[in-house]
Amino acid sequence: MIGKTIQEIKMGDKASFTKTISETDVYLFAGITGDLNPAHINEVEASQGMFKGRIAHGILVTGLISTVLGMYLPGPGTIYMGQELKFTAPVRIGDTITAEVEVIEIIAEKNRIKVKTTCTNQDGKVVIDGSAMVMPPKGK
């Protein structure tokens, strides 16, 4: 299975992926990465912090962007080269997040595309905003 090549990609192309962030997701991510910050795993301590409860790791949520790039646009075979991010709102356990990418620049001579990356919650609030550079697969 190979994703779209640079010749198949058009300006403005979009793709998205939606997932509800579970407590299990947060605990597994904490265990895998070693990021055991109480803001993510300790409700008692987190409830006294600025968000008044536990929040998901920002990079866990950012991983949904990787899903869109690697599975949908451009898709399998894509090389994720770089990402700029702004975390604009917390993601809580139980939030349903939609990660969307939109093609904003095509650099055909280098086989690169730049995409706008946005994650929104179930209320339509942007929780992550940024852009990424990727290399689509070369051929089928």
N, C-alpha and C positions, 0 to 999 in steps of 0.2 A: 504494500500500500504506500503510495507516494502522494504528497500534497501538491498544491498548485505551484507551477513554475513561474518565474518572473514574467514569461510571455502570457500567462493566463490571468495574472493579477491586474486589476484596474484600480485607479484612484477612486477612493470612496468605498471600496469593498469593505464589508463588515462581517464579523462573526462574534458569537458570544457563547458563554457557558454559565449555567446557574447551579448553585449548590447551597444548601443550608448547612451552616457551620455548627457542628455538634460538639458536645463536651468531649467525646471520644477523639474527635479531630484535634482538639486543643491539647489533650493529654498525650496523644501519640506524638504530635509535633514537638511538644516539650521534651519527651523522652528521647526522641531521635536526635534533636539538636542540643539537648542539655540546657535549654533556656527555661529554667524553672522559676522565672520571675513571679513573685506572688500576684502580680497584676493579672496573670493568666491562670494560675492554678490554686490560689488560696482565697476563697470567697470572703473569709473573715477579714483578712488584711486588705484585700482589694476593695471591700465595701467602705473602707476608711480612706481610700485614695480618691484622686480627682474624678474618676469615672463611676464611683459609687457601686462598683461590682467588677467581676472578672471581664476581661476583654480577650479576644483572639489575638494571637501574634500577627503583626502587620505583614510579615513575610509569609506566613501561612496563607493569608488571604491573597497576597500577591501571586502565590503559586497557581491560582486560578487563571491568571493571565497566561502563564506558561501552558496550561491546558489548552486554551484557545489557540495559541500559536502552534503548538506541537500536534494538535489533533484536528484543527478546523481551518485556520487561515494563517500561514500558508498550509499547514498540516504536516503529516509525517515526513520526516527528512529535513525539517527546518532546523537551522542552527540559530539559537537565541544568543545574540552578540552583546547586547547591552540594554540597560533599563534606567530611566530616570523616574523617580517616584516622589509623590507628596502624599502623606497620610493625612487626610482631611477630617476624618471622624472615626470614632471607635467602632469596632465590630464586636458585637456581643454574641455569646453562645445562643444559638437559635435564630440568628439573623440569616436571611436568605440573600446571598450575594450574587449579582450578575457581573461577570467580567466581560468586557467588550473591547475588541480591537477594531480600529478603522485605518485603512491605508491612507497615509497623508503625503507620502513621497516615494517615488520609485527611482532607484538609481540602477538602471539596467546594466550599464557598463561594468559595475562592480557586483552585480547580482545581489543587491541589497534592497530592502524596503524599510521605511520608517512607518511605524504605526502609532496612533494615539491609543493609549491604554486607560480604561476607566473601569472602576468597580463601583457599583451602586448597591444599596441595600433595598429591602422590600418596600421601603417608603419612597424610593427614587432618590435618596440622598447619596451624593458622591462620597465614598469613603477612601478611595485611592484614585489619584489622577497622575498621569505621566505619559511617557512615550518610550518606545523600544525600537531597537534596530535589529533586524533579523536577516538571515540569508535563506531564501527559499531553496527547496531541492533543485538540483540542476536539470534533471530529466527523468523521463519515465521509461 
